C-alpha cells in the first residue's frame, strides 16, 4: 500500500504542476484514482510540505508549494 500511495503522490504532483491550483474534487477525477488513495497521498505530500490545502466552501483547493 505504501508503494501505491507514493505512486499516486507522484501523479498528484505532476497533475498540479501541469494544472496549477485545482479543487480536490477535480484532482480526484483528473488522475482517475480511488478517492481514498488520493486523500492518503495528499496527506503524505502535505506532511512533507509539497502541497498547500485551503478550504473553499465544502471542498478544498490544492496547489504545489512554490520554493523561493
Biopython code that builds the backbone (N, CA, C, O; Angstrom):
import numpy as np
from Bio.PDB.StructureBuilder import StructureBuilder

atoms = [
    (1, "UNK", "N", (0.823, -1.201, 0.000)),
    (1, "UNK", "CA", (0.000, 0.000, 0.000)),
    (1, "UNK", "C", (0.866, 1.263, 0.000)),
    (1, "UNK", "O", (0.517, 2.251, -0.647)),
    (2, "UNK", "N", (1.987, 1.240, 0.717)),
    (2, "UNK", "CA", (2.877, 2.401, 0.759)),
    (2, "UNK", "C", (3.374, 2.737, -0.644)),
    (2, "UNK", "O", (3.482, 3.908, -1.010)),
    (3, "UNK", "N", (3.674, 1.702, -1.423)),
    (3, "UNK", "CA", (4.139, 1.928, -2.795)),
    (3, "UNK", "C", (3.060, 2.621, -3.618)),
    (3, "UNK", "O", (3.353, 3.556, -4.363)),
    (4, "UNK", "N", (1.817, 2.171, -3.488)),
    (4, "UNK", "CA", (0.711, 2.779, -4.235)),
    (4, "UNK", "C", (0.509, 4.233, -3.820)),
    (4, "UNK", "O", (0.250, 5.086, -4.669)),
    (5, "UNK", "N", (0.622, 4.523, -2.536)),
    (5, "UNK", "CA", (0.485, 5.903, -2.062)),
    (5, "UNK", "C", (1.575, 6.776, -2.684)),
    (5, "UNK", "O", (1.309, 7.903, -3.101)),
    (6, "UNK", "N", (2.795, 6.256, -2.744)),
    (6, "UNK", "CA", (3.887, 7.002, -3.361)),
    (6, "UNK", "C", (3.665, 7.243, -4.847)),
    (6, "UNK", "O", (3.953, 8.329, -5.352)),
    (7, "UNK", "N", (3.159, 6.244, -5.542)),
    (7, "UNK", "CA", (2.884, 6.389, -6.974)),
    (7, "UNK", "C", (1.805, 7.440, -7.203)),
    (7, "UNK", "O", (1.948, 8.300, -8.072)),
    (8, "UNK", "N", (0.735, 7.374, -6.434)),
    (8, "UNK", "CA", (-0.354, 8.346, -6.573)),
    (8, "UNK", "C", (0.129, 9.749, -6.192)),
    (8, "UNK", "O", (-0.274, 10.733, -6.813)),
    (9, "UNK", "N", (0.986, 9.845, -5.178)),
    (9, "UNK", "CA", (1.546, 11.145, -4.800)),
    (9, "UNK", "C", (2.313, 11.752, -5.972)),
    (9, "UNK", "O", (2.218, 12.953, -6.223)),
    (10, "UNK", "N", (3.067, 10.930, -6.681)),
    (10, "UNK", "CA", (3.782, 11.409, -7.862)),
    (10, "UNK", "C", (2.836, 11.882, -8.946)),
    (10, "UNK", "O", (3.087, 12.903, -9.587)),
    (11, "UNK", "N", (1.755, 11.156, -9.159)),
    (11, "UNK", "CA", (0.765, 11.556, -10.157)),
    (11, "UNK", "C", (0.095, 12.880, -9.761)),
    (11, "UNK", "O", (-0.158, 13.735, -10.609)),
    (12, "UNK", "N", (-0.183, 13.034, -8.468)),
    (12, "UNK", "CA", (-0.770, 14.285, -7.979)),
    (12, "UNK", "C", (0.191, 15.443, -8.235)),
    (12, "UNK", "O", (-0.217, 16.496, -8.726)),
    (13, "UNK", "N", (1.467, 15.249, -7.904)),
    (13, "UNK", "CA", (2.466, 16.307, -8.089)),
    (13, "UNK", "C", (2.520, 16.732, -9.556)),
    (13, "UNK", "O", (2.524, 17.925, -9.859)),
    (14, "UNK", "N", (2.560, 15.752, -10.471)),
    (14, "UNK", "CA", (2.617, 16.072, -11.897)),
    (14, "UNK", "C", (1.337, 16.760, -12.368)),
    (14, "UNK", "O", (1.389, 17.694, -13.168)),
    (15, "UNK", "N", (0.199, 16.302, -11.874)),
    (15, "UNK", "CA", (-1.078, 16.922, -12.251)),
    (15, "UNK", "C", (-1.112, 18.382, -11.807)),
    (15, "UNK", "O", (-1.496, 19.260, -12.580)),
    (16, "UNK", "N", (-0.709, 18.640, -10.566)),
    (16, "UNK", "CA", (-0.713, 20.017, -10.062)),
    (16, "UNK", "C", (0.324, 20.871, -10.782)),
    (16, "UNK", "O", (0.090, 22.059, -11.001)),
    (17, "UNK", "N", (1.443, 20.304, -11.147)),
    (17, "UNK", "CA", (2.469, 21.031, -11.887)),
    (17, "UNK", "C", (1.936, 21.474, -13.245)),
    (17, "UNK", "O", (2.285, 22.554, -13.722)),
    (18, "UNK", "N", (1.103, 20.660, -13.868)),
    (18, "UNK", "CA", (0.539, 20.973, -15.179)),
    (18, "UNK", "C", (-0.685, 21.877, -15.102)),
    (18, "UNK", "O", (-0.888, 22.714, -15.982)),
    (19, "UNK", "N", (-1.508, 21.723, -14.056)),
    (19, "UNK", "CA", (-2.797, 22.408, -13.994)),
    (19, "UNK", "C", (-2.857, 23.557, -12.993)),
    (19, "UNK", "O", (-3.822, 24.321, -13.002)),
    (20, "UNK", "N", (-1.864, 23.696, -12.143)),
    (20, "UNK", "CA", (-1.910, 24.735, -11.113)),
    (20, "UNK", "C", (-2.880, 24.360, -10.016)),
    (20, "UNK", "O", (-3.147, 23.181, -9.787)),
    (21, "UNK", "N", (-3.407, 25.365, -9.338)),
    (21, "UNK", "CA", (-4.337, 25.131, -8.227)),
    (21, "UNK", "C", (-5.648, 24.555, -8.745)),
    (21, "UNK", "O", (-6.216, 25.061, -9.713)),
    (22, "UNK", "N", (-6.122, 23.502, -8.102)),
    (22, "UNK", "CA", (-7.365, 22.846, -8.505)),
    (22, "UNK", "C", (-8.176, 22.484, -7.274)),
    (22, "UNK", "O", (-7.652, 22.432, -6.162)),
    (23, "UNK", "N", (-9.453, 22.236, -7.484)),
    (23, "UNK", "CA", (-10.319, 21.731, -6.424)),
    (23, "UNK", "C", (-9.983, 20.264, -6.173)),
    (23, "UNK", "O", (-9.649, 19.532, -7.104)),
    (24, "UNK", "N", (-10.070, 19.843, -4.935)),
    (24, "UNK", "CA", (-9.805, 18.450, -4.581)),
    (24, "UNK", "C", (-10.685, 17.513, -5.406)),
    (24, "UNK", "O", (-10.213, 16.474, -5.868)),
    (25, "UNK", "N", (-11.944, 17.862, -5.595)),
    (25, "UNK", "CA", (-12.846, 17.016, -6.378)),
    (25, "UNK", "C", (-12.363, 16.877, -7.815)),
    (25, "UNK", "O", (-12.458, 15.793, -8.390)),
    (26, "UNK", "N", (-11.849, 17.948, -8.403)),
    (26, "UNK", "CA", (-11.316, 17.899, -9.770)),
    (26, "UNK", "C", (-10.038, 17.070, -9.831)),
    (26, "UNK", "O", (-9.813, 16.337, -10.793)),
    (27, "UNK", "N", (-9.210, 17.187, -8.810)),
    (27, "UNK", "CA", (-7.963, 16.431, -8.759)),
    (27, "UNK", "C", (-8.252, 14.937, -8.737)),
    (27, "UNK", "O", (-7.635, 14.173, -9.480)),
    (28, "UNK", "N", (-9.182, 14.517, -7.893)),
    (28, "UNK", "CA", (-9.516, 13.095, -7.785)),
    (28, "UNK", "C", (-10.026, 12.557, -9.122)),
    (28, "UNK", "O", (-9.699, 11.432, -9.499)),
    (29, "UNK", "N", (-10.817, 13.344, -9.836)),
    (29, "UNK", "CA", (-11.315, 12.933, -11.149)),
    (29, "UNK", "C", (-10.205, 12.989, -12.192)),
    (29, "UNK", "O", (-10.133, 12.130, -13.070)),
    (30, "UNK", "N", (-9.345, 13.995, -12.097)),
    (30, "UNK", "CA", (-8.304, 14.204, -13.099)),
    (30, "UNK", "C", (-7.257, 13.114, -13.140)),
    (30, "UNK", "O", (-6.753, 12.784, -14.213)),
    (31, "UNK", "N", (-6.918, 12.547, -11.989)),
    (31, "UNK", "CA", (-5.912, 11.483, -12.002)),
    (31, "UNK", "C", (-6.543, 10.098, -12.008)),
    (31, "UNK", "O", (-5.836, 9.096, -12.126)),
    (32, "UNK", "N", (-7.868, 10.030, -11.883)),
    (32, "UNK", "CA", (-8.624, 8.784, -12.012)),
    (32, "UNK", "C", (-8.093, 7.680, -11.099)),
    (32, "UNK", "O", (-7.801, 6.569, -11.543)),
    (33, "UNK", "N", (-7.976, 8.013, -9.822)),
    (33, "UNK", "CA", (-7.573, 7.049, -8.797)),
    (33, "UNK", "C", (-8.636, 7.051, -7.710)),
    (33, "UNK", "O", (-9.370, 8.030, -7.575)),
    (34, "UNK", "N", (-8.737, 5.971, -6.926)),
    (34, "UNK", "CA", (-9.725, 5.951, -5.839)),
    (34, "UNK", "C", (-9.513, 7.131, -4.887)),
    (34, "UNK", "O", (-8.380, 7.484, -4.562)),
    (35, "UNK", "N", (-10.602, 7.726, -4.454)),
    (35, "UNK", "CA", (-10.536, 8.913, -3.587)),
    (35, "UNK", "C", (-9.719, 8.651, -2.315)),
    (35, "UNK", "O", (-8.971, 9.521, -1.870)),
    (36, "UNK", "N", (-9.860, 7.466, -1.736)),
    (36, "UNK", "CA", (-9.089, 7.145, -0.531)),
    (36, "UNK", "C", (-7.588, 7.220, -0.806)),
    (36, "UNK", "O", (-6.835, 7.745, 0.014)),
    (37, "UNK", "N", (-7.149, 6.705, -1.944)),
    (37, "UNK", "CA", (-5.734, 6.764, -2.301)),
    (37, "UNK", "C", (-5.285, 8.205, -2.515)),
    (37, "UNK", "O", (-4.182, 8.581, -2.119)),
    (38, "UNK", "N", (-6.136, 9.004, -3.137)),
    (38, "UNK", "CA", (-5.818, 10.419, -3.365)),
    (38, "UNK", "C", (-5.662, 11.131, -2.021)),
    (38, "UNK", "O", (-4.727, 11.910, -1.836)),
    (39, "UNK", "N", (-6.564, 10.870, -1.093)),
    (39, "UNK", "CA", (-6.500, 11.535, 0.209)),
    (39, "UNK", "C", (-5.263, 11.115, 0.996)),
    (39, "UNK", "O", (-4.610, 11.956, 1.612)),
    (40, "UNK", "N", (-4.934, 9.823, 0.982)),
    (40, "UNK", "CA", (-3.730, 9.376, 1.682)),
    (40, "UNK", "C", (-2.479, 9.981, 1.060)),
    (40, "UNK", "O", (-1.564, 10.389, 1.776)),
    (41, "UNK", "N", (-2.435, 10.042, -0.247)),
    (41, "UNK", "CA", (-1.282, 10.600, -0.948)),
    (41, "UNK", "C", (-1.165, 12.099, -0.710)),
    (41, "UNK", "O", (-0.057, 12.614, -0.557)),
    (42, "UNK", "N", (-2.283, 12.799, -0.677)),
    (42, "UNK", "CA", (-2.261, 14.232, -0.374)),
    (42, "UNK", "C", (-1.763, 14.480, 1.041)),
    (42, "UNK", "O", (-1.024, 15.433, 1.288)),
    (43, "UNK", "N", (-2.171, 13.624, 1.965)),
    (43, "UNK", "CA", (-1.678, 13.739, 3.334)),
    (43, "UNK", "C", (-0.171, 13.607, 3.397)),
    (43, "UNK", "O", (0.498, 14.342, 4.123)),
    (44, "UNK", "N", (0.354, 12.673, 2.639)),
    (44, "UNK", "CA", (1.793, 12.473, 2.580)),
    (44, "UNK", "C", (2.470, 13.728, 2.021)),
    (44, "UNK", "O", (3.430, 14.233, 2.602)),
    (45, "UNK", "N", (1.960, 14.225, 0.887)),
    (45, "UNK", "CA", (2.545, 15.413, 0.270)),
    (45, "UNK", "C", (2.435, 16.633, 1.182)),
    (45, "UNK", "O", (3.357, 17.446, 1.245)),
    (46, "UNK", "N", (1.317, 16.763, 1.884)),
    (46, "UNK", "CA", (1.139, 17.892, 2.800)),
    (46, "UNK", "C", (2.109, 17.785, 3.971)),
    (46, "UNK", "O", (2.705, 18.785, 4.373)),
    (47, "UNK", "N", (2.272, 16.600, 4.514)),
    (47, "UNK", "CA", (3.186, 16.396, 5.644)),
    (47, "UNK", "C", (4.624, 16.734, 5.262)),
    (47, "UNK", "O", (5.385, 17.256, 6.077)),
    (48, "UNK", "N", (4.989, 16.434, 4.018)),
    (48, "UNK", "CA", (6.335, 16.734, 3.540)),
    (48, "UNK", "C", (6.478, 18.183, 3.068)),
    (48, "UNK", "O", (7.567, 18.611, 2.684)),
    (49, "UNK", "N", (5.370, 18.935, 3.099)),
    (49, "UNK", "CA", (5.429, 20.348, 2.731)),
    (49, "UNK", "C", (5.415, 20.623, 1.237)),
    (49, "UNK", "O", (5.833, 21.696, 0.803)),
    (50, "UNK", "N", (4.940, 19.672, 0.445)),
    (50, "UNK", "CA", (4.942, 19.843, -1.011)),
    (50, "UNK", "C", (3.666, 20.481, -1.562)),
    (50, "UNK", "O", (3.678, 21.032, -2.662)),
    (51, "UNK", "N", (2.571, 20.411, -0.809)),
    (51, "UNK", "CA", (1.310, 20.979, -1.290)),
    (51, "UNK", "C", (0.698, 21.892, -0.237)),
    (51, "UNK", "O", (1.000, 21.799, 0.953)),
    (52, "UNK", "N", (-0.164, 22.769, -0.710)),
    (52, "UNK", "CA", (-0.947, 23.651, 0.157)),
    (52, "UNK", "C", (-2.407, 23.263, -0.020)),
    (52, "UNK", "O", (-2.893, 23.144, -1.145)),
    (53, "UNK", "N", (-3.100, 23.067, 1.086)),
    (53, "UNK", "CA", (-4.533, 22.761, 1.076)),
    (53, "UNK", "C", (-5.273, 23.909, 1.739)),
    (53, "UNK", "O", (-4.934, 24.312, 2.852)),
    (54, "UNK", "N", (-6.285, 24.438, 1.057)),
    (54, "UNK", "CA", (-7.091, 25.528, 1.604)),
    (54, "UNK", "C", (-8.554, 25.185, 1.450)),
    (54, "UNK", "O", (-8.998, 24.816, 0.363)),
    (55, "UNK", "N", (-9.309, 25.303, 2.533)),
    (55, "UNK", "CA", (-10.736, 25.016, 2.461)),
    (55, "UNK", "C", (-11.428, 26.086, 1.632)),
    (55, "UNK", "O", (-11.174, 27.280, 1.788)),
    (56, "UNK", "N", (-12.308, 25.631, 0.749)),
    (56, "UNK", "CA", (-13.076, 26.532, -0.115)),
    (56, "UNK", "C", (-14.519, 26.037, -0.123)),
    (56, "UNK", "O", (-14.904, 25.222, -0.961)),
    (57, "UNK", "N", (-15.310, 26.540, 0.819)),
    (57, "UNK", "CA", (-16.684, 26.066, 0.952)),
    (57, "UNK", "C", (-16.698, 24.627, 1.428)),
    (57, "UNK", "O", (-16.110, 24.300, 2.458)),
    (58, "UNK", "N", (-17.371, 23.766, 0.673)),
    (58, "UNK", "CA", (-17.450, 22.359, 1.046)),
    (58, "UNK", "C", (-16.335, 21.525, 0.410)),
    (58, "UNK", "O", (-16.296, 20.306, 0.581)),
    (59, "UNK", "N", (-15.441, 22.168, -0.314)),
    (59, "UNK", "CA", (-14.348, 21.485, -0.991)),
    (59, "UNK", "C", (-13.020, 22.071, -0.505)),
    (59, "UNK", "O", (-13.006, 22.929, 0.377)),
    (60, "UNK", "N", (-11.942, 21.625, -1.060)),
    (60, "UNK", "CA", (-10.616, 22.157, -0.762)),
    (60, "UNK", "C", (-9.927, 22.524, -2.065)),
    (60, "UNK", "O", (-10.161, 21.894, -3.096)),
    (61, "UNK", "N", (-9.079, 23.542, -2.020)),
    (61, "UNK", "CA", (-8.216, 23.906, -3.144)),
    (61, "UNK", "C", (-6.843, 23.339, -2.832)),
    (61, "UNK", "O", (-6.369, 23.422, -1.699)),
    (62, "UNK", "N", (-6.207, 22.763, -3.842)),
    (62, "UNK", "CA", (-4.908, 22.125, -3.676)),
    (62, "UNK", "C", (-3.938, 22.748, -4.667)),
    (62, "UNK", "O", (-4.265, 22.928, -5.840)),
    (63, "UNK", "N", (-2.754, 23.073, -4.192)),
    (63, "UNK", "CA", (-1.710, 23.609, -5.087)),
    (63, "UNK", "C", (-0.337, 23.171, -4.591)),
    (63, "UNK", "O", (-0.163, 22.798, -3.431)),
    (64, "UNK", "N", (0.632, 23.227, -5.501)),
    (64, "UNK", "CA", (2.006, 22.922, -5.113)),
    (64, "UNK", "C", (2.562, 24.101, -4.342)),
    (64, "UNK", "O", (2.251, 25.254, -4.640)),
    (65, "UNK", "N", (3.383, 23.809, -3.354)),
    (65, "UNK", "CA", (4.081, 24.854, -2.614)),
    (65, "UNK", "C", (5.254, 25.295, -3.458)),
    (65, "UNK", "O", (6.065, 24.471, -3.880)),
    (66, "UNK", "N", (5.350, 26.581, -3.706)),
    (66, "UNK", "CA", (6.442, 27.127, -4.506)),
    (66, "UNK", "C", (7.629, 27.415, -3.621)),
    (66, "UNK", "O", (7.478, 28.073, -2.592)),
    (67, "UNK", "N", (8.785, 26.952, -3.980)),
    (67, "UNK", "CA", (10.015, 27.244, -3.247)),
    (67, "UNK", "C", (10.566, 28.577, -3.700)),
    (67, "UNK", "O", (10.553, 28.892, -4.890)),
    (68, "UNK", "N", (11.047, 29.355, -2.758)),
    (68, "UNK", "CA", (11.691, 30.603, -3.117)),
    (68, "UNK", "C", (10.925, 31.737, -2.635)),
    (68, "UNK", "O", (11.319, 32.884, -2.847)),
]
sb = StructureBuilder()
sb.init_structure("model")
sb.init_model(0)
sb.init_chain("A")
sb.init_seg("    ")
for serial, (resi, resn, name, xyz) in enumerate(atoms, 1):
    if name == "N":
        sb.init_residue(resn, " ", resi, " ")
    sb.init_atom(name, np.array(xyz, "f"), 0.0, 1.0, " ", f" {name:<3s}", serial, name[0])
structure = sb.get_structure()
